[in-house]
Amino acid sequence: MNEFSFSVPQNITVGKGSLAKLPEIAKKSGGSHAFLMSGPHLAKMGLVEKAANSLKSAGISVDTFTDIEGNPSVETVDKATAAFKEAGADFIVAFGGGSPMDVAKAVGVTAKYGGSITEYEGAHKVPGPIIPLIAIPTTAGTGSEVTAFSVITDHSRDYKLTVFSYEIRPAYAILDAELLTTAPASVAAACGIDAFIHAEEAYISTAASPFSDAMAGKAMSLIGKNIRRFVANRGDIEAAEAMLVGSLFAGIAFSFARLGNVHAMSHPVSAFFDVPHGVANAVLLPVIAEYNALADHGRYLTIYNDISPIPAYEEEFESMMLVDAIRELCGEIGIPANLTEAINNASKTGPVSAEEIENKIEAMAVDAMKSGNIAVNPRSSRQCDIEMLYRKAL
C-alpha cells in the first residue's frame, strides 16, 4: 500500500432545493459583497438573476460576471479579475459547470496575489488561501466544486494549462439536483461520462489509495447505474442526485489520486480543436482502456459491473469486455463514435480534413506528455505511444 494522507475541509450541502440556502452560507463565509460568476446560458435562463436576488434579499451586495466561454481562456480570467477588483467584492460565487468554476478559482488566485494565472501553472504555486469561494454546480460532471484544479486555455500556446493547489478548493459547495433538470441530453451525457472517467482513472491510478478508492468506487457505482436514466430524463430527480453526488465523490477521488492518459490526451484535443472536454474524454476512453488492459490487476471487473446492465463473474470476465461495455454505453447516450467525428462536430468553420488532424497529432502528443497524469497512468507511456493512441481513436 502506498503511503497516503487526505484532508477534505470543504463545507458541502446536498439536497433538492438547497440553492435557497445560498444567503445563509454566504453569511457563514463572512462576506458582504458577492461576485457571482456564471455563463451566458444560465444568465439567459434567469437562473443567475434568481441566485443574485436571493443574496440581495438577505442584504448582500452582488455584482455578476457571465462572459465565460467553454474551455475558458487566460484573457477571460484577466477580464474577470479586473471586474472583481472594480466591484470591490469580498467573496466569489461560482454558478454553473466546469468553466465558471475554473475561472472563479483562477480569479480567486489572481485577485488576491496578482499577476497572470499563467504564473501559477503547475503544482503548489498558489502561496496561500484564495478569495472565499462558494461553488454551485449546475452539471454533474467536473466535480470542480471539490477539486484542487483549475484548467485554463492559453491561446498563445494552443495549450490548456493546469493550476493544481489544495488552496483553490472552494470553501463551500451547494449541490441542488433541481439545477440539473434543464440540461440538454447532449450536455448531460458529456458531463456524466466525464464524471465517470474521473472516478475510473482515479481508481486505476498508480497513486490510488484506500481513501481515493472508496470515493472512486462509490462514484462509479452511482454514475454507472444512473447515467442512462439521467440522460433519458433530466427531470428524474433521483437519478440527478445520484449523478451529482457521484460527480462530487469522483472529484474528491482524483484530487488525491490524479487521473491518467485519458485526461492528459483530452486537454490538447480541446485546446487545438475546441472539442468539449467531456466529449474528448469519452471518445478517447475505450481506446485507452484497451491500451491499459495489459496492466489491469482485477479492477476492470469492478468497473465493468458498474456500467454494464448485465454483471459478470470473475471466472468469465475478460478485459475486452470492459472496452466493449464502454463503447456500448457511449453509443447509447449519444457520444460521437470517434475522435474524427467529435472534432468535426465541434468545428465552427466547416469540415476538418484527416490531414489537418494528422498534422496536429505530434503537437498534441507533446502537450499531453507535459501532463502529470501520464506519470500515474497504470501503463507507462512514451510520446510515440500517445501518438499511436490518438491515431487509433480517429
Buried (B, 14 or more C-beta within 10 A) or exposed (E): EEEEEEEEEBEBBBBBEBBEBBBEBBBBBEBEBBBBBBBEBBBEEEBBBEBBEBBBEEEBBBBBBBBBBBBBBBBBBBBBBBBBEEBEBBBBBBBBBBBBBBBBBBBBBBBBBEEBBBEBBEEEBBEEEBBBBBBBBBBBBBBBBBBBBBBBBBEEEBBBBBBBBEBBBBBBBBBBBBBBBBBEBBBBBBBBBBBBBBBBBBBBBBBBBEBBBEBBBBBBBBBBBBBBBBBEBBEBBEBBBBBBBBBBBBBBBBBBBBBBBBBBBBBBBBBBBBBBBBBBBBBBBBBBBBBBBEBBEEBBBBBBBBBBEEEBEEEEBEBEBBBBBBBBBBEBBBBBEBBBBBBBBBBEEEEBEEEEBEEBBBBBBBBBBBBBBBBBBBBEBEEEBBBBBBBBBB
